């Protein structure tokens, strides 16, 4: 079967045309009106020269226009490329050079955007959002043409979502219409969303963890409420005012919301389902959340951008049935298979740890313009995740470790090799390593260990200041440690990060 992401919108307009679809501040649109707005934007894209297969990059805050582009771009067969608005100008320019978009849609609110456009080597047309955040420039171009047929097939690329690379550069995961639609239908299955649901988008829509819920909610014809950014008081006030039923949160968001709720209580009784994930969830925090929302259902899972993004689900029913399995990330969603492999690619026995490999229709097409990396990741017809886990006798997956060089801080993936590459540019740095340390607020914090060049003694503040111009704020180390005697090495003369982590953990315990 072949899907198109805009099928979800066409269905919602057909079955719930007069119902409220979008709430963005004072703006409220029905599904019929939203459908017309998407068609107008798609017509504007077509008039601006966008054709099937072209990339359309967007660097704008979360809002109504973002949701419009989620459908208007694939409607004309083009490929949506959401850019992280927290990136520096250098990082945005790097992504633009990589995806070579025909059109770039940006907002003045993204401070690095204008500088990035000057740095990028792409002859793209640029459309700036209007002051009210609307797509007026595209609307003025359109001829009100209605595209009755979608300009793409199920296996055609629908979007490129960039994810940090373990080689130090960006990787663009190419996801097809089938990938995104099947993921939406899978999550719809265990979340139980329908046309009475109200989903609040409070995470950034350039992240697939939040963005994928756009398609799921649209398939359900659920009302979608959008906040431009996560602010605990605004989230709780919106849940109360709009009778929100569904949320997606990372653990740091959970902590902030619980603290805010204790300070100024709001009526959260409308919540039916809270999905948590994207970072390790401390058991004590989960118990506190469940106690605070006793009538709410909860869901967790395992996934990654390359998997569209969901591979497993620990459903609300699992939370009720298996309290002893709360440390699990659940079982495979329909159509997905999980395999646990040893270093030789052979299956390991039940309960034994190994690399998690995933098969199924939600596995990405590959990495944009990186055939060798794609072949390595997709060898054997499956996504080899690099994460370590095991399956229990009931088929539930448990994570043992993540990619050893990846740090999850506040729900953001930080690849240590990328930070190390930036650190190496400092004239006083001879050698360096970056690791993640436990942090009560962020889950993990980025920690740098630096060997200074002979005769130099760079300060922590100087190194952090140096990195701020090269990396997004969430990637910049929060702490820096000088190690003049050199970093520990393995027998293969590689930096022994395990020893660094062990020593750092011992130091934390001694604090």
Secondary structure by P-SEA (a helix, b strand, c coil): cccccaaaaaaaaaacccccccccccccccaaaaaaaaaaaaaaaaaacccccbbbbbbccccaaaaaaacccccccbbbbbccccccaaaaaaaaaaacccbbbbbccccaaaaaaaacccbbbbbbbcccccaaaaaaacccccccccccccccccbbbbbbbcccbbbbbbbcaaaaaaaaaaaaacccccccbbbbccccccccaaaaaaaaaaaaccbbbbbccccaaaaaaaaaaaccccccccaaaaaaaaaaaaacccccccccbbbbccccccaaaaaaaaaacccbbbbbbbbccccccccccccaaaaacccccccccccccccbbbbbbcccccccccccccbbbbbcccccccccccaaaaaaaaccccccccccccccccbbbbbccccccccccccbbbbaaaaaaaaaaccccccbbbbbcccccccbbbbbbbbccccccccaaaaaaaacccccccccccbbbbbccbbbbcccccccaaaaaaaaaaaaaac
